[in-house]
Amino acid sequence: MGTIQGFQQHSFWSSAAIDPFTTSPYRFNDIMSRTCFEQILKALTLTDREHPSYVDPFWQIRQLVDAWNENMGENFSPSWISCLDESMMFW
């Protein structure tokens, strides 16, 4: 369970007034219906691998993560100018 409270999926199709503190900042009602979005989300897959025989909660995105790590290893070279600013973190 995370500590950051995000927006609920249904709030992006809410008819309530937009409030940056209590509701989602965007409304998708004009772009796509909620049921259409949910059908696309159900059909979306990020892997062509079979379900592994062992327990892996991330098996559906493992191929994406492996490709990302391989690409970053080939194309990103950290240097002294790379910096992580803790003030940008949500904790």
N, C-alpha and C positions, 0 to 999 in steps of 0.2 A: 504494500500500500504506500502510495506516495504522500508527501507532505504538502505538495502544491495542489491547490484546488483549481481545476480547469473548468472550462465550459462544458455543459452537457450537450450532446449531439442535437437533441431536439430543440435546444434554445436558438439554434441558427435558423429555424423555421418558425419561431415564435412571432406572434402579432403584437407583443408588448413593445413599448417604446424603447429605443436603444439607450442604454445606460452603461457607461464603461465600468461601473463598479459591481453591478448585479446581473447584467445580462450580457450576451455575446455582442461584440462590437459590429458584427456584420449580419445581414439577413440574406438568405439565398432563395427566398420565395419567388423573386422575379426571374431567377436564372433556371431553377430546377425544382421539381416537387421533391418532397422528402422521401416518398416511396421510390421514386426513380433513383435517387441517390443511394438508398439502402439496397436496391437491386444491383446497382453497379458495384457497391462495396462488397456484396456477397460473392459476385463473380470475379472480383479482382484477385489475382494470384501473383506472387512474387517469386515462385520457384517452379521448376519442372521436375523436381526430385520426388521420390516416393517417401512416405512417412517412415522414419527410422524405427528400428526394432527396439531402441532404447528410449528413455524419456528425455525429450529435448523440447522444452516449451517454446523455443525459438526456431524450430525446424522450418517453419514457413518463410522466415526471412534470412535463414542461415546463408543461402546462396548470395543474397544481396549484400550481407555483411562481409562475406569472403571476398566478393568482387570489389567492394569499397576498400577493404584493407589492402588488397593487392594493388589497386590503383593508387592509393595514398603512398604505399611503399615505393612505387615507381616514380611518382610525380611530385611528391612533397618532400622537401628537405628542410627541416627546422634549423633555425639559426639563432643567433643571439637576439635578433629583433622580434622573434616570436614571443608573445607574452600572454599570460592568462591573468586577467584582472578579476580578483575575487569579488569586487564590488558589483560585478555584473551578474553574479550568481544569485539565485532565489533562496538564500538561506541566511 
